[in-house]
Amino acid sequence: MKSYFGRMKSTPWPPVETETPAPHPDAPQAGTKLAMHYEQCFGCGEVDGGLHMRSAMGEHALVHSQFTVTEAHQGAPGLAHGGLLACAFDEALGSTVGNLLRRPAVTGKLETDFVRPVSVGSTLFITAKVDGVAGRKLYASAEGRLDAEDGPVAVRARALFVEVSFEHFTTHGDPDAMSKFQQAQDRINP
Ligand SMILES: CCCCC/C=C\C/C=C\C/C=C\C/C=C\CCCC(=O)SCCNC(=O)CCNC(=O)[C@H](O)C(C)(C)COP(=O)(O)OP(=O)(O)OC[C@H]1O[C@@H](n2cnc3c(N)ncnc32)[C@H](O)[C@@H]1OP(=O)(O)O
């Protein structure tokens, strides 16, 4: 019988026919550090107990992110909680889609493969890319390596982001969402 992991690997990705978009003309250049998109974001913001993720644009439209696992992120003694690892990948993938395509989007689907334990104190080096676009559907994937850019793969993830209008954030979230996104932008380009 085929293993679960074997089945995941054989699932076509992206699952529909897509186009490969060029990065948006305003996408950050390779080498640019990507700042937080919102100060209270659990992934990249200045939140107590948050993930404090930091990302940078790499060569070949790859985005590199780092997530250091602290004691606040445990699921079992000394080990990262899988849900928080998934959160780290949501952040890395969302940042990749947002910065490369400059299209407002939300996560519609997020899949993770946890292939090695990730212990407290270790740092995941996450590399993410956009895989294709089909209308409003934006597909991205990533892998996270343990403690070095060429370390062993511990987690793989892939996600569908769905493009939304900015009203998505003001209607369903906070009426002041746009000024709150802008505050983070102003900190980057004062
Ligand atoms: C956020 C930044 C905004 C600023 C952007 C600009 C630049 C910024 C730069 C950087 C940004 C940096 C970092 C971002 C970092 C992290 C991001 C974290 C993101 C999140 O953490 S975000 C929270 C969790 N997320 C949600 O809170 C979504 C709740 N949800 C909904 O709000 C709706 O559900 C929605 C809108 C998803 C769709 O609703 P809808 O009515 O608009 O559209 P519809 O349902 O028709 O779906 C359209 C097509 O997507 C297919 N589709 C949809 N869902 C699917 C699924 N699960 N599986 C397979 N296919 C699916 C359909 O099948 C259809 O496909 P088709 O067109 O082929 O029929």
The ligand as a Gaussian input file, in Angstrom:
#p B3LYP/6-31G(d) Opt

LIG

0 1
 C       -2.242000      40.452000       3.565000
 C       -1.452000      41.476000       2.779000
 C       -2.279000      42.393000       1.864000
 C       -1.418000      43.384000       1.098000
 C       -0.893000      42.794000      -0.200000
 C        0.073000      43.612000      -0.998000
 C        1.416000      43.591000      -0.770000
 C        1.847000      43.069000       0.532000
 C        3.145000      42.397000       0.565000
 C        3.357000      41.402000       1.388000
 C        2.335000      40.661000       2.215000
 C        3.175000      39.967000       3.167000
 C        2.871000      38.958000       3.932000
 C        1.586000      38.205000       4.038000
 C        1.887000      37.182000       5.058000
 C        1.084000      36.297000       5.555000
 C       -0.246000      36.106000       5.019000
 C       -1.111000      35.257000       5.938000
 C       -2.368000      35.045000       5.161000
 C       -3.461000      34.488000       5.980000
 O       -3.266000      33.790000       6.910000
 S       -5.044000      34.890000       5.482000
 C       -6.048000      34.219000       6.804000
 C       -6.601000      32.857000       6.553000
 N       -7.443000      32.798000       5.414000
 C       -8.691000      33.272000       5.398000
 O       -9.174000      33.854000       6.351000
 C       -9.486000      33.055000       4.128000
 C      -10.952000      32.819000       4.448000
 N      -11.647000      32.454000       3.222000
 C      -12.220000      33.377000       2.436000
 O      -12.260000      34.558000       2.730000
 C      -12.790000      32.876000       1.130000
 O      -13.119000      31.521000       1.194000
 C      -11.819000      33.108000      -0.064000
 C      -11.528000      34.626000      -0.221000
 C      -10.504000      32.327000       0.123000
 C      -12.486000      32.625000      -1.359000
 O      -13.817000      33.108000      -1.383000
 P      -14.443000      33.888000      -2.646000
 O      -15.922000      33.888000      -2.450000
 O      -13.763000      35.192000      -2.827000
 O      -14.044000      33.025000      -3.891000
 P      -14.387000      31.514000      -4.288000
 O      -14.957000      30.757000      -3.132000
 O      -15.161000      31.534000      -5.557000
 O      -12.906000      30.923000      -4.564000
 C      -12.149000      31.425000      -5.637000
 C      -11.455000      30.238000      -6.311000
 O      -10.585000      29.647000      -5.335000
 C      -10.939000      28.259000      -5.117000
 N      -10.756000      27.944000      -3.701000
 C      -11.068000      28.728000      -2.647000
 N      -10.760000      28.094000      -1.522000
 C      -10.245000      26.896000      -1.873000
 C       -9.733000      25.786000      -1.138000
 N       -9.694000      25.790000       0.192000
 N       -9.280000      24.726000      -1.821000
 C       -9.287000      24.709000      -3.172000
 N       -9.756000      25.737000      -3.923000
 C      -10.238000      26.799000      -3.272000
 C      -12.394000      28.175000      -5.541000
 O      -12.742000      26.853000      -5.905000
 C      -12.437000      29.134000      -6.711000
 O      -11.867000      28.510000      -7.845000
 P      -12.527000      28.681000      -9.307000
 O      -12.425000      30.143000      -9.619000
 O      -11.691000      27.848000     -10.206000
 O      -13.941000      28.229000      -9.176000

